[in-house]
Amino acid sequence: MQLVRAFTAAGYPLDVDAWLRAYFAAGGTFRHGESVQKLVGEMKKGVKHRVRDRYRTNIVEILRDRVTAKA
């Protein structure tokens, strides 16, 4: 959930299909795909989920740096 919020804040669209593709590309299972779909759908509707922060505020930048370093 926090990653979805972070990427959305960084300008990425809150699109169910895009998030499902990313989830499965990262090794996600079909078992939890429905949960991802439900979460993104709820976030699009404006549902506020209360979760404790687990990542740094600059997590998107950190992930971008790691991807470019491997390329």
N, C-alpha and C positions, 0 to 999 in steps of 0.2 A: 504494500500500500504506500509506504513512504517513497519507494522508487517511482511509482506511478505519479505521485505528487511532485517529486523532484523533476522528473522529465517533463511533465506538463508545465511546470513553472519555467522550465528552460525553453519553452516554445514548441515542444512536441505535441501533436494532437492527441486528444483523449478519444482514441478510436479503438473500438473493441477488436476488430480484425487485425489491426497493426499490433496491438498488445498480445493477442493470441499467437501471432506469427513469431514475435520476439520471445515469448514464453517457451514455445516449442523449439525454437532455434537454440535456446539456451539449455535445452535438455529437459524441459518440463514434461510431465506425464499427462495423458488424456484424463486421468482420474481427477486432476486438479484444474484442468482447463475450464470446466464449468464455473469454478470459483473465481477464476480470473475474469471470465465473461461477466459474471454477476457483479463483481467489484467495480469494474470499469463502467458498467451500466448504471450502478448506483451513484458513482461519482459524477457521471454525466447529468444525472437527475438532481444533483446538489446535496446528496446525503453526506453528512459529516461523520466520518469515522474517527473515533478517538483511539489513537495508538501512540505508544511511546516511541520517540525517535531512536533509531538504531544506527543511522548513518550520519556522516558529517553533512553539513549544509552544502558543501561543494562536491557531493558525490557524483554528479553528472560530469563535472570537470575531471575528477579523478578517473572515472571510467573511460572518458575520451582519451586522456593521456595514456592509459594502459593499452587501449586499442591501437593508437598510433605508434606506440613504442614497439608493438609486436609486428607491425606492418613493414 
